[in-house]
Amino acid sequence: MGKQQKQPKEPGRKLVAQNKKARHDYHIITTYECGMVLTGTEVKSLRQGRSSLVDGFVQIDGGEAWLHNVHIPEYSQGTWTNHSARRKRKLLLHREEIDKLSSKADETGHTIVPLSLYFKDGRAKVEIALAKGKKEYDKRQTLREKTDRREADRAIAAARRRQRERAAR
């Protein structure tokens, strides 16, 4: 007979929240996927797809990683067991990862920011990144490159469309 392996409740990845501004404001150096210590009402609130990573950051304190300023609203059907919306939450990382993040975050201009919050195989995960702040001219440069790329793609698409129209005649 052998043991049956338990199948995950929700296979795959379901995105709950994303911090798009982080990719605009920071140069992303490395990313890490980590779990979070959550209460039951926080998980239920996340399953409803409500959360905000704006202003969120990670701080290494006493050899543990803590996620600050992430807003998970109170669960609507929760009672006295409800959680506070902006409490700090412990992140689950390996010791080597915490040590590496801690040493890198101590360097000038480096910070750790959350990029996305999602469910992976039924478990809440957060993707964090070691990042370095961009200067104002870097942000303008990135925006300029993005618009140039978009204009080039439009021009190529228009040329292909004209070419197809000529071939159809």
C-alpha positions in Angstrom: 0.0 0.0 0.0 2.4 3.0 0.4 1.7 6.5 1.6 -0.5 8.8 -0.5 1.0 12.2 -1.1 -1.3 15.1 -0.1 -2.2 17.3 -3.0 -2.0 21.1 -2.5 -5.3 22.8 -2.0 -4.8 25.4 -4.8 -2.1 24.4 -7.3 -0.3 27.1 -9.0 0.2 30.8 -8.2 -2.5 33.3 -7.4 -1.3 37.0 -7.3 -2.9 39.1 -4.5 -0.9 42.3 -4.6 2.0 43.8 -6.5 4.3 46.7 -5.9 4.8 48.2 -9.3 6.3 51.4 -7.9 9.2 49.5 -6.4 10.5 48.6 -9.8 10.3 52.3 -10.8 12.0 53.6 -7.7 14.7 51.0 -7.2 17.3 49.0 -9.1 16.5 45.4 -8.2 19.6 43.5 -7.4 18.3 40.1 -6.2 14.9 38.6 -5.3 13.9 36.1 -2.7 10.7 34.2 -2.2 9.7 33.8 1.5 6.8 32.7 3.6 5.1 34.8 6.2 3.8 34.2 9.7 0.1 35.2 9.5 -3.0 34.8 11.6 -6.2 33.1 10.3 -8.1 36.3 9.6 -5.1 37.7 7.6 -5.1 34.7 5.4 -8.9 35.0 4.8 -8.5 38.6 4.0 -5.7 37.9 1.5 -7.9 35.2 -0.1 -10.4 37.9 -0.8 -7.6 39.6 -2.8 -7.3 42.7 -0.8 -3.9 44.0 0.2 -1.4 46.8 -0.4 2.4 46.7 -0.6 2.8 50.5 -1.0 5.3 51.9 1.6 6.2 48.3 2.7 9.8 47.5 3.6 11.7 44.7 5.3 13.9 45.1 8.3 16.4 42.6 9.8 16.1 42.7 13.6 17.8 40.3 16.0 18.6 37.8 13.2 14.9 37.7 12.0 13.4 39.4 8.9 10.3 41.5 9.6 7.9 42.9 7.0 6.6 46.4 8.0 3.9 48.7 6.7 2.1 46.2 4.5 -1.6 46.8 4.6 -3.8 43.7 4.9 -7.3 45.0 5.8 -9.4 43.5 8.6 -11.4 40.4 7.6 -15.1 41.5 7.2 -16.5 38.5 9.0 -13.9 38.6 11.7 -14.8 39.1 15.4 -12.6 39.9 18.3 -9.9 37.6 16.7 -9.3 40.1 13.9 -5.8 41.4 13.3 -4.5 45.0 13.1 -4.1 46.1 9.4 -0.5 47.3 9.5 1.2 45.1 12.1 4.7 43.9 11.5 4.9 40.3 10.2 7.7 37.8 10.5 9.2 36.5 7.3 10.4 32.9 6.9 13.8 32.7 5.3 16.9 30.5 5.7 19.6 31.7 8.0 22.1 32.1 5.2 19.6 34.3 3.2 18.9 36.5 6.3 22.7 36.9 6.9 23.3 37.8 3.2 20.4 40.2 3.1 21.5 41.8 6.4 25.1 42.4 5.3 24.0 43.8 1.9 21.2 46.0 3.4 23.8 47.7 5.7 25.5 49.1 2.6 24.7 52.7 1.8 21.7 53.2 -0.4 20.5 49.6 -0.2 17.1 48.5 1.1 14.8 45.5 1.1 11.3 46.0 -0.5 8.4 43.7 -1.1 7.6 43.2 -4.8 4.6 40.9 -4.8 2.2 39.0 -2.4 0.7 35.8 -3.7 -0.5 32.3 -2.9 1.7 29.4 -4.1 0.1 26.0 -3.8 -2.2 27.3 -1.1 0.5 29.0 1.0 0.9 32.8 1.3 4.3 34.0 0.0 5.9 37.3 -0.5 8.6 38.1 -3.1 11.2 40.5 -1.6 14.1 42.2 -3.3 17.4 43.7 -2.3 17.3 47.0 -4.1 19.3 50.2 -4.5 17.5 53.5 -4.7 17.4 55.2 -8.1 18.3 58.8 -8.6 15.8 61.1 -10.3 17.7 61.1 -13.6 17.7 57.3 -13.5 13.9 57.3 -13.2 13.6 59.7 -16.2 16.1 57.5 -18.2 14.1 54.4 -17.5 10.9 56.1 -18.5 12.5 57.4 -21.7 13.8 53.9 -22.6 10.3 52.5 -22.0 8.6 55.1 -24.3 11.2 54.7 -27.0 10.7 50.9 -26.9 6.9 51.3 -27.1 7.2 53.7 -30.1 9.6 51.3 -31.9 7.2 48.4 -31.3 4.3 50.6 -32.7 6.3 51.5 -35.8 7.2 47.9 -36.5 3.6 46.8 -36.0 2.4 49.5 -38.4 5.0 48.5 -41.0 4.0 44.9 -40.8 0.3 45.9 -41.1 1.0 47.9 -44.3 3.1 45.0 -45.7 0.2 42.6 -45.0 -2.3 45.0 -46.7 0.0 45.2 -49.8 0.3 41.4 -50.0 -3.5 41.0 -49.7 -4.1 43.3 -52.8 
